Amino acid sequence: MNQHICEPTSPWLFPFARSLLRWLFALVFVFAGYKHITAPDGFVAITPRWVPLPDFVVWATG
């Protein structure tokens, strides 16, 4: 009765899924950073008004 709820059914499945998701998230973040620099208008539009220099902030966080 000492089983974990998320215990993998196969010894290679959990590390594989973890690695796959890690690469997927890395690609998503790289793409978002690329879009911050190449097409910042959408990000500037959703920046709160209280943020100073929204164009620079979007560029710097990309």
FENZIFEN-V463647 format. One record per residue. N is the residue number from 1. RES is the residue in one small letter. SS is DSSP state (A for helix, B for strand, O for the rest). OMEGA is omega in whole degrees, -180 to 180 (none if undefined). Layout:
BEGIN
N	RES	SS	OMEGA
N	RES	SS	OMEGA
END
This chain:
BEGIN
1	m	O	-179
2	n	O	180
3	q	O	175
4	h	O	-179
5	i	O	-176
6	c	O	179
7	e	O	-178
8	p	O	178
9	t	O	180
10	s	O	-176
11	p	O	-179
12	w	O	-175
13	l	A	-177
14	f	A	178
15	p	A	179
16	f	A	-180
17	a	A	179
18	r	A	178
19	s	A	179
20	l	A	179
21	l	A	178
22	r	A	178
23	w	A	179
24	l	A	178
25	f	A	178
26	a	A	179
27	l	A	178
28	v	A	-179
29	f	A	177
30	v	A	179
31	f	A	179
32	a	A	177
33	g	A	177
34	y	A	180
35	k	A	176
36	h	A	-175
37	i	A	-175
38	t	A	-179
39	a	O	-173
40	p	O	-174
41	d	A	179
42	g	A	180
43	f	A	178
44	v	A	-179
45	a	A	-179
46	i	O	177
47	t	O	179
48	p	O	-177
49	r	O	-178
50	w	O	179
51	v	O	179
52	p	O	178
53	l	O	-175
54	p	A	178
55	d	A	180
56	f	A	-179
57	v	A	178
58	v	A	179
59	w	A	-176
60	a	A	-180
61	t	A	178
62	g	O	none
END
